[in-house]
Amino acid sequence: MPSIPPPEPGVTRVVIASEGKGGLNDVVAYRFARAAFMVVIDVKDGQVVNTAVYENPLSTAGRGAGAALSQWLISIGAKVVIGPRFGPNVAAILGQAGIRMEMVPPGIRIADALRRLGITR
């Protein structure tokens, strides 16, 4: 996974498992740790200030994809992660790190998921 600097103070970093490269207009993936893409969204005062889409090389990895992805999420300063569900390894690691996990139905548009959860306006 790519090295990404943590967000600036006052910015909340949200990471969403995505089916494609469409960013806010794409849809939430049907899997979390093995999703094809991760959309990294920085939000300040309810507004999106930055969006980047990254291919997830762990989507085809053997065992341990959830743990490896969780470590990457911690390293990039994620505060909220959004997916259809979270496996036990992901839930344990992110829970210990204090990262908020939100479940939304797969196939929902990412921008709509952010609004539905009250992360953006």
Stockholm file with secondary structure:
# STOCKHOLM 1.0

chainA/1-121         MPSIPPPEPGVTRVVIASEGKGGLNDVVAYRFARAAFMVVIDVKDGQVVNTAVYENPLSTAGRGAGAALSQWLISIGAKVVIGPRFGPNVAAILGQAGIRMEMVPPGIRIADALRRLGITR
#=GR chainA/1-121 SS CCCCCCCCTTCEEEEEEESSSCGGGSBBCSCSTTCSEEEEEEEETTEEEEEEEEECGGGGCCTTHHHHHHHHHHHTTEEEEEESCCCHHHHHHHHHHTCEEEECCTTCBHHHHHHHTTSCC
#=GC SS_cons         CCCCCCCCTTCEEEEEEESSSCGGGSBBCSCSTTCSEEEEEEEETTEEEEEEEEECGGGGCCTTHHHHHHHHHHHTTEEEEEESCCCHHHHHHHHHHTCEEEECCTTCBHHHHHHHTTSCC
//
